[in-house]
Amino acid sequence: MTSTSINDNVIEIRKLNQYLGAFVASLGGFALGAALGWNSSAGVVFRNHLHASATEIGLIGGILNAGACVGAILVPFLVGKINKTTLMFYMMPVFVVGWTLICIAGHKVMMLIIGRIICGICAGVFCVLTPIYVAEIASKEIRGRLLAMFQVLINCGVMYAFIVAHIIEENETIWRYSSICGLACLSIVPVKLLPETPVYHLSRNDEINAEKSLRWYRGNTYDVQHEINETKWLILSTRSKMISLKLIRNRRVLRSIMSCVGVIIGQYLCGVNMMIFYALTLFDTTGSGELTGSEQTLVVGAVQILASLLATFLVDILGRRILLTLSTILMGVFLILLGWFFSLRETDPEYDDIYYWMSPTWISLFFAAFNLGLGPISWSLLGDTLPMEVKTPVASIAVALGWSISLMATLTFDEIFISLGGTKVMWLSAAICWLLSLFCAILLMDTTGKSLTEVQRYLATESNRDSEET
């Protein structure tokens, strides 16, 4: 239990239900992580035992990204008709359909592709909805760590898929492996029990349910009236306002949109998704020290979870700009070192025996650096950096752009790696990371410790200010 002060009145805020609500809302990330990690082992089976072509393997793995693009684009059209918790709950049976097709596909590539597309659609919906929902239920003191929980659950889902692959070790078929991975989507069920956000209820002039929602998330002793009034202003300041050129011309709004879209795109350009999709192949090809490739994926999975958990504690202490800049700088350093290892091995294969520890070490540290900042914070920006007028459509566009970049990178992974070589690919990715660190240091607006109303006031256009004064 924590105390804060507003207008000289001591108000008790209970945070347990906020943590619980953010965790349950982020369980879609667990289902997404399982779908991402699934391809690491399944792709090896397709290549070695089902004799699938490189194009087919790329499509099966990468088509999830195309589905995510579609899902993200659909969100603005759906949220006006269905509330957030119901829409997230409806994704569970859709996920089940997708995994069912994957499980029964056998050698039928087209059925695998359709199943992956359906799973991707659900993933895209959660990538947009979850950060917005969590931002609307969280108090400003802990909003950063609650938003970072989505990345923690994604990493748990990836680890779940890696553990299942390590235990089962299917060589001829993937139906058992797929069915167990598919069970992850059932974790979405509890989301139906969550109350809708106060913002949702007040946008429909339902103050009674807005108060109930606030009391559930803040405690029965919490004085809800101040936050109700603040949220009313937030709704009124954006109600009946079309997305206008005047709004986009606002330098603060433009800065928030650019930083949000830029960080999301940077997240996918740095190559993390490609490494997750092809983790087992990557370790079998580049070496995994004294561990097998499957064992090394478990190490990476554990490193990701620990790093993202650390980020949830640091984000509200250091702030997003510092953590993002530090994260991307470190990512670039470890990619440079990984590229250096590749160049040593190309120069003299004997170096592979001497520095066998380098590849798994630099890859693991790269994933740790990613999850320390760029991974969790990129989702956070979708929830509380954008003005209310454009939050859902811009978040939708940003997520769709990111997944489309991941799709292109995944489909061309083999060709890029062969044509450029491992060293150049790693150094190019490092350059992208360092450019992103400069971008974050200069442009990113840090909303740590600010309420959604305070962010909206900061981003307000002159017309918003006039409406506030009247």
Secondary structure, DSSP 8 states (H G I E B T S, - for coil): -EEEEETTEEEEE--HHHHHHHHHHTHHHHHHHHHHHHHHHHHHHHHHTS---HHHHHHHHHHHHHHHHHHHHHHHHHTTTS-HHHHHHHHHHHHHHHHHHHHH-TT-HHHHHHHHHHHHHHHHHHHHHHHHHHHHHS-TTTHHHHHHHHHHHHHHHHHHHHHHHHHH--SS--HHHHHHHHGGGGGGGGGGGS---HHHHHHTT-HHHHHHHHHHHH-TTS--HHHHHHHHHHHHHHTT----HHHHH-HHHHHHHHHHHHHHHHHHHTTHHHHHHTHHHHHHHH--TTS-HHHHHHHHHHHHHHHHHHHHHHHHHH-HHHHHHHHHHHHHHHHHHHHHHHHHHHH-TTHHHHSTTHHHHHHHHHHHHHHHTHHHHHHHHHHHSS-TTTHHHHHHHHHHHHHHHHHHHHHTHHHHHHHH-HHHHHHHHHHHHHHHHHHHHHH----TT--HHHHHHHH--HHHHHHHH-
